[in-house]
Amino acid sequence: MVARDELLLVFDLTSTLLRAGLGVLDLIRGPLIELPTRVGRMAGKSGTRVEDYLVGAQLAAAEAVTAAGGARDFDIIDPCRVDDRTGFEVTDWNALEAVFRYAMHTSLQLQRPPLAHPVVLSLPSSCPPSTVDGLHRLLFERLLLPQLLVGTRPFFASGAAGALSCVVLDLGYRGEGSEISVVHDNQELPGPSGLRLAHLDEGVCDDYCALKLLEAHPDIPHQLATAAGRPSGADLAPGELAHALRRIVGELKVRDLIGLESPLVAGLGASASVGAIGGGGVAGVDGLEGEDGSFDVAKAIVEGKVNDIVKGGTKGKGKDNGSTSDAEGDFVVVANPFAPAQAAAAAPAPAAANGETDLTAPVAPAPGTTLRLGPARHRYLEPLFRPSLIAQLAPSASPAAAQLGLGEYERFAHRADGVDASVAEAIGVALSAVEDAEVRAAVGEAIVVISSGRIASNRALGPALIPLLSPFRSDLAAGYDAEGQPLTRPMRYLRAPEYFANFKERAGEWMVYLGACVMGKLLIGDSQSKLFMTKQDYANFGPSFYRQLDPIQAQ
């Protein structure tokens, strides 16, 4: 059976999110849906049928009724989770089936029966074989799909970046942790791969940024309470304050208003050149370009010019992203999450010189509907480089942390040995675990950063990692210069190529999906190389037959 590209279903599954899309044409689109795997099980239901679950908009509507004072008649179920020791696992197969069915028939609204749609599925690297077997059973038996190509997130990400060999850092969403994988010749190396950092993920960075904003702007709780209509002097509950600040941080990420300006991280760096590919290309900044056209990234971090490099210099564009003028400092304006929606439009439009209303002039937001935030937001990425900073989130650490009331971080405040390795140290451990020197040299030449959420789309992250990894690559020599000194190949930070225009701004979070689209277009239906499994294979040989297929290689 020859697969038609417009019928190809692409799924990218993590423990918190299912990204999905239909059709792979010449211009590859981003995922059509991003569906949370979190579902609700209706009260009094056994959970043995997919109809017992509330998914997507159904769950959102039920939660809205509960928030308005209605009775709560459902329980929250997370069908997938990440275990600190064993990695990705499925805890409720019926709930996961409900998620897939909702994605296919409600969100994507398939016009043809499932048997017409071959599937590409990407899974976390830590997914054990028994879970992969179960997913084959689910997709072939329950969802009636005809063909299935399964690969890991690092494999698809390296393919999207155009790298045969590289290190892949997969930063999870809240509660997922992070994983380090090593890819060589389009194959994950089982020994060095699978290194987990259970304490570092996007949720930790969100909460740390919320703490830094609260410390820099102690009047935020008062502004939030005023917008919420609370009596004068009334305090927000710790949960309310933390939730509001997380929403603010979310807006900063969506609007690309977070960079990296950190005195703590700058001290870790060493001079290194960056060869950035695709969307990670660097732009010239005065005083940072060497004679050979390379850039001193460590110097850029120390001087606070990382944003100018990775964003190509954004001076004069403050009006586009909400920034104030340079004369006022690095401040941005974000919406007050507690302000009523209609309040933002309450301010009248300014009058023109003739007394008439000027409809072309920008309308000032109503007082109290916005918050003005400074450069503290640029410390967002610090925990990835200094995990010991997570202890600052413990309520006992400071009055500001006590206001947030995030008790789950208290365990970090009482650890005598501190917190485990940073992402740079973990990558160094993964590199050192590669026994073959030539393979280690090959994979050490490039790094790809992906994520379940938006953190990997922060363009400051990759360039900041490069100089920190140089101590772990001292043996990766690429010959010798005239004086007999070893020449070390520069590590490159790889992103989606520029010609994938739909992925330019969200390359870090969509790179796995892009790789799945490309590989699905190349490999599904290719009878010359048996790299995928068909429903007939499943019926004849069972769910584990995929282990006998040829390993996926670059085509």
C-alpha positions as CSV (number, residue, x, y, z in Angstrom):
1,M,0.0,0.0,0.0
2,V,1.4,3.3,-1.1
3,A,0.7,6.0,1.5
4,R,-0.8,9.3,0.3
5,D,0.9,12.2,2.0
6,E,-2.3,14.1,2.5
7,L,-3.7,11.2,4.6
8,L,-0.8,10.8,6.9
9,L,-1.6,11.2,10.6
10,V,1.3,12.5,12.7
11,F,1.2,12.2,16.5
12,D,3.8,13.5,19.0
13,L,3.0,12.1,22.5
14,T,4.4,13.2,25.8
15,S,3.0,12.7,29.3
16,T,1.3,16.1,29.3
17,L,0.5,16.8,25.6
18,L,-0.6,15.2,22.3
19,R,0.4,17.2,19.3
20,A,-1.3,16.0,16.1
21,G,-1.7,17.0,12.5
22,L,-3.1,15.6,9.2
23,G,-1.4,15.6,5.9
24,V,2.2,16.2,4.9
25,L,2.3,18.4,1.8
26,D,5.2,20.2,0.1
27,L,4.8,23.1,2.6
28,I,4.9,21.3,6.0
29,R,2.5,22.9,8.5
30,G,2.9,22.9,12.2
31,P,0.7,20.6,14.3
32,L,-3.0,21.4,13.9
33,I,-3.9,20.6,17.5
34,E,-2.1,20.6,20.9
35,L,-4.3,18.5,23.1
36,P,-3.6,18.1,26.9
37,T,-3.5,14.4,27.9
38,R,-5.2,15.4,31.2
39,V,-8.8,14.2,31.2
40,G,-11.8,14.0,33.5
41,R,-13.6,10.8,34.5
42,M,-17.3,11.4,35.2
43,A,-18.5,10.5,38.6
44,G,-20.2,7.1,38.9
45,K,-18.5,5.8,35.8
46,S,-16.2,2.8,35.8
47,G,-13.7,4.2,33.3
48,T,-14.0,1.1,31.1
49,R,-15.4,3.1,28.1
50,V,-14.1,6.1,26.3
51,E,-17.5,7.8,26.8
52,D,-16.7,7.9,30.6
53,Y,-14.1,10.6,30.0
54,L,-14.1,14.3,29.4
55,V,-11.4,15.4,27.0
56,G,-10.2,18.8,25.7
57,A,-13.1,21.3,25.4
58,Q,-15.4,18.9,27.2
59,L,-13.2,19.0,30.3
60,A,-12.7,22.8,30.0
61,A,-16.5,23.3,30.0
62,A,-16.9,21.1,33.0
63,E,-14.2,22.9,35.0
64,A,-15.8,26.3,34.0
65,V,-19.1,25.1,35.5
66,T,-17.3,24.0,38.7
67,A,-15.4,27.3,38.9
68,A,-18.8,29.2,38.7
69,G,-20.1,27.3,41.7
70,G,-21.5,24.2,40.1
71,A,-21.1,20.7,41.5
72,R,-17.9,18.9,40.7
73,D,-19.0,15.6,39.2
74,F,-15.7,14.4,37.7
75,D,-12.2,13.3,38.7
76,I,-9.0,14.4,37.1
77,I,-7.0,11.6,35.4
78,D,-3.5,11.7,34.0
79,P,-3.3,8.7,31.7
80,C,0.4,9.2,31.1
81,R,3.2,10.0,33.6
82,V,6.9,10.1,33.9
83,D,8.4,7.9,36.6
84,D,11.8,9.1,38.0
85,R,13.3,5.7,37.6
86,T,11.5,4.0,34.7
87,G,10.6,7.0,32.6
88,F,7.4,7.3,30.5
89,E,4.5,5.0,31.2
90,V,0.7,4.7,30.6
91,T,-1.4,4.4,33.7
92,D,-4.9,4.4,32.1
93,W,-5.2,2.9,28.6
94,N,-8.9,3.7,28.3
95,A,-8.3,7.3,29.1
96,L,-5.4,7.5,26.6
97,E,-7.7,5.9,24.0
98,A,-10.3,8.7,24.7
99,V,-7.6,11.3,24.1
100,F,-6.6,9.8,20.7
101,R,-10.2,9.4,19.6
102,Y,-11.0,13.0,20.6
103,A,-8.0,14.2,18.6
104,M,-8.9,12.2,15.5
105,H,-12.7,12.5,15.3
106,T,-13.4,15.8,17.2
107,S,-10.4,18.0,16.8
108,L,-9.1,16.9,13.4
109,Q,-12.5,15.8,12.2
110,L,-11.2,13.0,9.9
111,Q,-13.4,12.8,6.7
112,R,-12.2,9.2,6.0
113,P,-12.3,6.1,8.1
114,P,-9.2,5.4,10.3
115,L,-8.1,2.6,7.9
116,A,-7.3,5.3,5.3
117,H,-4.7,7.0,7.5
118,P,-1.2,5.7,8.0
119,V,0.4,7.0,11.3
120,V,3.7,8.3,12.5
121,L,4.1,8.3,16.3
122,S,6.9,9.9,18.3
123,L,7.5,8.8,21.9
124,P,9.8,9.9,24.7
125,S,13.1,8.2,24.7
126,S,12.4,6.6,28.1
127,C,9.3,4.7,26.9
128,P,9.9,1.0,27.7
129,P,9.2,-1.7,25.1
130,S,6.2,-3.0,27.0
131,T,4.5,0.4,26.7
132,V,5.4,0.6,23.0
133,D,3.8,-2.8,22.6
134,G,0.7,-1.5,24.3
135,L,0.6,1.5,22.0
136,H,0.7,-0.8,19.0
137,R,-2.3,-2.7,20.4
138,L,-4.2,0.5,21.0
139,L,-3.6,1.9,17.5
140,F,-4.1,-1.3,15.6
141,E,-6.9,-3.0,17.6
142,R,-8.9,-0.1,19.1
143,L,-8.3,2.7,16.6
144,L,-8.1,0.5,13.5
145,L,-5.1,2.3,11.9
146,P,-3.4,0.6,8.9
147,Q,0.3,1.4,9.2
148,L,2.5,2.6,12.0
149,L,6.0,4.1,12.1
150,V,7.2,4.6,15.7
151,G,10.3,6.5,16.6
152,T,11.7,8.4,19.6
153,R,11.6,12.1,20.0
154,P,15.4,12.5,19.8
155,F,15.5,10.6,16.5
156,F,12.9,12.8,14.9
157,A,14.4,16.0,16.4
158,S,17.9,15.2,14.9
159,G,16.3,14.4,11.6
160,A,14.5,17.8,11.6
161,A,17.7,19.6,12.4
162,G,19.5,17.8,9.6
163,A,22.0,16.1,11.9
164,L,23.2,12.5,11.6
165,S,24.9,12.7,15.0
166,C,24.3,15.0,17.9
167,V,23.3,15.4,21.6
168,V,19.6,16.0,22.2
169,L,18.4,17.8,25.3
170,D,14.6,17.2,25.8
171,L,13.3,19.6,28.4
172,G,10.0,18.4,29.8
173,Y,7.0,20.4,30.9
174,R,5.9,20.7,34.6
175,G,6.6,17.4,36.4
176,E,8.2,15.7,33.4
177,G,11.9,16.3,34.1
178,S,14.5,16.4,31.3
179,E,16.3,13.7,29.3
180,I,19.7,13.6,27.6
181,S,20.0,11.4,24.5
182,V,23.0,10.7,22.2
183,V,22.2,10.1,18.5
184,H,24.8,8.7,16.1
185,D,24.1,7.9,12.5
186,N,20.4,8.5,13.2
187,Q,20.4,5.9,15.9
188,E,20.0,6.5,19.6
189,L,23.0,5.0,21.5
190,P,21.4,3.0,24.3
191,G,24.2,3.4,26.8
192,P,24.8,7.2,27.0
193,S,21.1,8.0,26.3
194,G,18.4,7.9,28.8
195,L,20.1,10.2,31.4
196,R,17.3,11.8,33.4
197,L,17.2,15.1,35.3
198,A,14.0,14.6,37.3
199,H,14.5,18.0,39.2
200,L,14.8,20.2,36.1
201,D,11.9,21.1,33.7
202,E,9.9,24.0,32.4
203,G,7.7,24.1,35.5
204,V,10.8,24.8,37.7
205,C,11.9,27.6,35.5
206,D,8.4,29.1,35.5
207,D,8.2,29.1,39.3
208,Y,11.7,30.5,39.6
209,C,10.9,33.3,37.2
210,A,7.7,34.0,39.2
211,L,9.8,34.3,42.4
212,K,12.3,36.7,40.8
213,L,9.5,38.9,39.5
214,L,7.9,39.0,42.9
215,E,11.3,39.9,44.5
216,A,11.9,42.6,41.9
217,H,8.3,44.0,42.1
218,P,7.0,43.5,45.6
219,D,3.9,45.5,44.7
220,I,2.6,42.8,42.3
221,P,0.3,41.2,44.9
222,H,-1.3,44.5,45.7
223,Q,-1.9,45.2,42.0
224,L,-3.4,41.8,41.5
225,A,-5.7,42.2,44.5
226,T,-6.8,45.6,43.4
227,A,-7.7,44.3,39.9
228,A,-9.6,41.4,41.5
229,G,-11.7,43.9,43.5
230,R,-10.4,42.7,46.9
231,P,-10.9,45.0,49.9
232,S,-8.0,47.4,50.7
233,G,-5.3,45.5,52.6
234,A,-6.7,42.0,51.7
235,D,-4.0,39.5,50.7
236,L,-4.1,36.9,47.9
237,A,-4.0,33.3,49.0
238,P,-0.6,31.7,48.2
239,G,-2.2,29.5,45.5
240,E,-3.8,32.5,43.9
241,L,-0.6,34.5,43.7
242,A,1.4,31.5,42.3
243,H,-1.2,30.8,39.7
244,A,-1.4,34.5,38.6
245,L,2.4,34.7,38.3
246,R,2.6,31.5,36.3
247,R,0.1,33.1,33.9
248,I,2.2,36.2,33.6
249,V,5.3,34.1,32.9
250,G,3.3,32.2,30.3
251,E,2.5,35.4,28.5
252,L,6.2,36.5,28.6
253,K,7.1,33.2,26.9
254,V,4.4,33.4,24.3
255,R,5.5,37.0,23.4
256,D,9.2,36.1,23.4
257,L,10.1,38.6,26.1
258,I,12.5,36.3,28.0
259,G,16.2,36.2,27.3
260,L,19.2,35.4,29.4
261,E,20.9,38.1,31.5
262,S,22.4,36.4,34.5
263,P,25.5,37.2,36.5
264,L,25.3,33.7,37.9
265,V,25.4,32.0,34.5
266,A,28.0,34.3,33.1
267,G,30.6,33.1,35.5
268,L,30.3,29.6,34.3
269,G,31.1,30.3,30.6
270,A,34.3,30.0,28.7
271,S,35.1,31.6,25.3
272,A,33.8,29.5,22.5
273,S,32.6,30.0,18.9
274,V,29.1,29.1,17.9
275,G,28.2,27.7,14.5
276,A,24.4,28.1,14.5
277,I,22.3,26.5,11.8
278,G,18.9,27.6,10.5
279,G,16.8,29.5,13.0
280,G,19.7,29.6,15.4
281,G,21.8,31.8,13.2
282,V,23.7,34.7,14.9
283,A,23.6,38.3,14.0
284,G,26.4,40.8,14.3
285,V,26.9,42.7,17.6
286,D,29.5,45.3,18.0
287,G,32.7,44.1,19.7
288,L,31.7,40.4,19.7
289,E,32.8,39.3,16.2
290,G,36.3,37.9,15.8
291,E,38.5,38.1,12.8
292,D,37.3,34.8,11.5
293,G,33.6,35.8,11.7
294,S,33.0,33.8,14.9
295,F,31.4,35.1,18.1
296,D,32.6,35.1,21.7
297,V,29.4,33.8,23.3
298,A,30.8,33.9,26.9
299,K,31.7,37.6,26.4
300,A,28.1,38.2,25.1
301,I,26.7,36.6,28.3
302,V,28.9,38.6,30.6
303,E,28.0,41.9,28.8
304,G,24.3,41.0,28.7
305,K,24.2,40.9,24.8
306,V,22.8,37.4,24.3
307,N,19.5,38.8,23.2
308,D,21.1,41.0,20.6
309,I,22.9,37.9,19.1
310,V,20.1,35.4,19.1
311,K,17.4,37.8,18.1
312,G,19.5,39.7,15.5
313,G,19.3,42.9,17.5
314,T,15.8,44.1,18.4
315,K,16.5,47.7,19.2
316,G,13.7,50.0,18.0
317,K,11.2,47.1,18.0
318,G,9.9,47.7,21.5
319,K,6.5,48.8,20.2
320,D,6.0,45.4,18.5
321,N,6.5,43.3,21.7
322,G,5.3,45.6,24.5
323,S,8.8,46.8,25.5
324,T,9.3,50.4,26.7
325,S,11.9,52.7,25.2
326,D,15.6,52.2,25.9
327,A,15.7,55.4,28.0
328,E,13.3,53.9,30.5
329,G,15.2,50.6,30.8
330,D,14.3,47.1,29.9
331,F,10.7,47.0,30.9
332,V,7.7,45.3,29.4
333,V,3.9,45.6,29.9
334,V,1.8,42.5,30.4
335,A,-1.9,42.0,31.1
336,N,-3.0,41.8,34.7
337,P,-4.5,38.3,34.9
338,F,-7.0,39.4,37.5
339,A,-8.3,42.4,35.6
340,P,-11.8,41.9,34.0
341,A,-11.6,41.4,30.3
342,Q,-13.8,44.4,29.5
343,A,-11.7,46.7,31.6
344,A,-8.9,46.8,29.0
345,A,-11.1,48.6,26.6
346,A,-12.5,51.1,29.1
347,A,-10.0,53.9,28.4
348,P,-11.2,56.3,25.8
349,A,-9.3,56.9,22.6
350,P,-7.2,60.1,22.7
351,A,-8.7,63.2,21.0
352,A,-7.1,64.6,17.8
353,A,-6.1,68.3,17.4
354,N,-9.5,69.2,16.0
355,G,-11.3,67.7,19.0
356,E,-12.5,64.6,17.2
357,T,-11.6,61.1,18.4
358,D,-8.3,59.8,16.8
359,L,-9.1,56.2,15.8
360,T,-5.6,55.6,14.6
361,A,-3.9,56.4,17.8
362,P,-3.1,53.6,20.3
363,V,-5.6,53.2,23.1
364,A,-4.1,53.4,26.5
365,P,-5.2,50.4,28.7
366,A,-7.4,51.2,31.7
367,P,-5.5,51.7,35.0
368,G,-4.8,48.5,36.8
369,T,-5.3,46.2,33.8
370,T,-1.5,45.9,33.1
371,L,1.7,45.2,35.0
372,R,5.1,46.7,34.2
373,L,7.9,44.2,34.6
374,G,11.7,44.7,34.5
375,P,14.8,42.7,33.5
376,A,14.3,40.2,36.4
377,R,12.3,38.1,33.8
378,H,15.6,37.3,32.0
379,R,16.8,35.2,34.9
380,Y,14.2,32.6,33.8
381,L,16.8,30.0,32.6
382,E,19.1,30.1,35.7
383,P,17.9,26.9,37.4
384,L,19.0,24.9,34.3
385,F,22.6,26.0,34.8
386,R,22.6,26.2,38.7
387,P,20.1,23.7,40.0
388,S,20.9,24.7,43.6
389,L,18.8,27.8,43.0
390,I,15.7,25.6,43.2
391,A,16.1,25.7,47.0
392,Q,15.1,29.4,46.9
393,L,11.6,28.4,46.0
394,A,11.1,26.7,49.4
395,P,8.6,28.7,51.5
396,S,11.2,28.7,54.3
397,A,13.8,30.3,52.1
398,S,12.6,33.9,52.0
399,P,9.4,36.0,52.6
400,A,8.8,36.2,48.9
401,A,9.0,32.4,48.5
402,A,6.6,32.1,51.5
403,Q,4.1,34.4,49.6
404,L,4.1,31.9,46.7
405,G,3.5,29.0,49.1
406,L,5.0,26.3,46.8
407,G,5.6,23.7,49.5
408,E,6.7,21.0,47.0
409,Y,10.1,22.7,46.9
410,E,10.7,22.5,50.6
411,R,12.5,19.1,50.1
412,F,15.2,20.9,48.2
413,A,15.9,23.3,51.1
414,H,16.9,20.5,53.4
415,R,19.2,18.5,51.1
416,A,22.7,18.5,52.5
417,D,24.2,17.5,49.2
418,G,22.3,20.1,47.2
419,V,20.6,19.3,43.9
420,D,21.8,17.1,41.2
421,A,23.7,18.1,38.0
422,S,22.9,21.0,35.7
423,V,21.9,20.4,32.1
424,A,25.5,21.2,31.0
425,E,27.0,18.7,33.4
426,A,24.5,16.1,32.4
427,I,25.3,16.5,28.8
428,G,29.0,16.2,29.7
429,V,28.3,12.9,31.5
430,A,26.4,11.6,28.5
431,L,29.3,12.5,26.2
432,S,31.9,10.9,28.5
433,A,29.8,7.7,28.4
434,V,30.4,7.3,24.7
435,E,33.3,4.8,24.6
436,D,34.4,5.1,21.0
437,A,36.5,8.3,20.5
438,E,35.4,8.9,16.9
439,V,31.7,8.5,17.8
440,R,32.2,10.8,20.8
441,A,33.8,13.4,18.5
442,A,30.9,13.1,16.0
443,V,28.1,13.5,18.5
444,G,29.9,16.3,20.3
445,E,29.8,18.6,17.3
446,A,26.1,19.5,17.6
447,I,23.4,19.9,20.2
448,V,19.6,20.0,19.6
449,V,17.3,21.4,22.3
450,I,13.6,20.3,22.3
451,S,10.8,20.5,24.8
452,S,7.2,19.6,25.5
453,G,6.4,23.2,26.3
454,R,7.8,26.5,25.1
455,I,11.1,26.6,26.9
456,A,13.3,25.3,24.1
457,S,12.0,28.0,21.7
458,N,14.0,30.5,23.9
459,R,16.8,31.4,21.5
460,A,19.2,32.3,24.3
461,L,19.3,28.8,25.7
462,G,21.3,27.0,23.0
463,P,24.1,29.7,22.6
464,A,24.4,29.9,26.4
465,L,25.0,26.1,26.6
466,I,27.8,26.0,24.0
467,P,30.7,27.5,26.1
468,L,29.6,25.6,29.2
469,L,30.1,22.3,27.3
470,S,33.7,23.0,26.1
471,P,35.3,21.5,29.2
472,F,33.7,18.2,28.4
473,R,35.0,18.2,24.8
474,S,38.7,18.8,25.5
475,D,39.6,15.5,23.8
476,L,37.6,16.1,20.6
477,A,40.5,17.3,18.5
478,A,40.2,18.0,14.8
479,G,43.9,17.9,13.9
480,Y,46.7,20.3,15.0
481,D,47.7,23.8,14.0
482,A,51.1,25.0,12.9
483,E,52.3,25.2,16.5
484,G,51.2,21.6,17.3
485,Q,48.2,22.7,19.4
486,P,45.0,20.6,19.1
487,L,42.2,22.1,17.1
488,T,38.8,21.5,18.6
489,R,35.7,21.4,16.4
490,P,33.2,24.1,17.6
491,M,29.9,22.7,18.8
492,R,26.9,23.9,16.8
493,Y,23.5,24.7,18.1
494,L,21.0,23.2,15.6
495,R,17.5,24.4,15.0
496,A,14.9,23.8,12.3
497,P,16.2,25.1,8.9
498,E,15.0,28.5,7.9
499,Y,13.1,27.2,4.9
500,F,10.6,25.6,7.2
501,A,8.9,28.9,7.7
502,N,6.1,27.6,9.8
503,F,8.5,26.3,12.4
504,K,10.8,29.4,12.7
505,E,9.3,30.8,15.9
506,R,8.5,27.6,17.7
507,A,11.3,25.4,16.5
508,G,12.2,24.0,19.9
509,E,8.8,22.7,20.7
510,W,7.7,21.7,17.2
511,M,11.0,20.2,16.0
512,V,9.9,16.6,16.9
513,Y,6.7,17.1,15.0
514,L,8.6,18.4,12.0
515,G,11.0,15.4,12.0
516,A,8.0,13.0,12.2
517,C,6.4,14.7,9.2
518,V,9.7,14.5,7.2
519,M,10.4,10.9,8.1
520,G,6.8,9.8,7.6
521,K,6.8,11.3,4.1
522,L,10.1,9.4,3.3
523,L,9.6,6.1,5.0
524,I,5.9,5.1,5.3
525,G,4.9,3.0,2.3
526,D,8.5,2.4,1.2
527,S,8.5,-1.3,0.4
528,Q,12.2,-1.3,-0.3
529,S,13.1,-0.9,3.3
530,K,10.8,-2.4,5.9
531,L,10.8,0.3,8.6
532,F,7.2,0.5,9.6
533,M,4.6,-2.0,10.8
534,T,1.3,-2.8,9.1
535,K,-2.0,-4.1,10.5
536,Q,-1.4,-7.4,8.7
537,D,2.0,-7.6,10.4
538,Y,0.3,-7.1,13.7
539,A,-2.3,-9.7,13.0
540,N,0.3,-12.3,11.9
541,F,3.2,-11.7,14.4
542,G,1.8,-9.6,17.3
543,P,2.5,-6.2,18.8
544,S,6.3,-6.8,19.3
545,F,7.0,-7.5,15.6
546,Y,8.3,-3.9,15.3
547,R,11.4,-5.0,17.1
548,Q,12.3,-7.3,14.2
549,L,12.2,-4.4,11.7
550,D,15.3,-2.9,10.2
551,P,16.6,-0.1,12.4
552,I,15.7,3.4,11.1
553,Q,18.6,4.9,9.2
554,A,19.0,8.1,7.3
555,Q,17.5,7.9,3.8
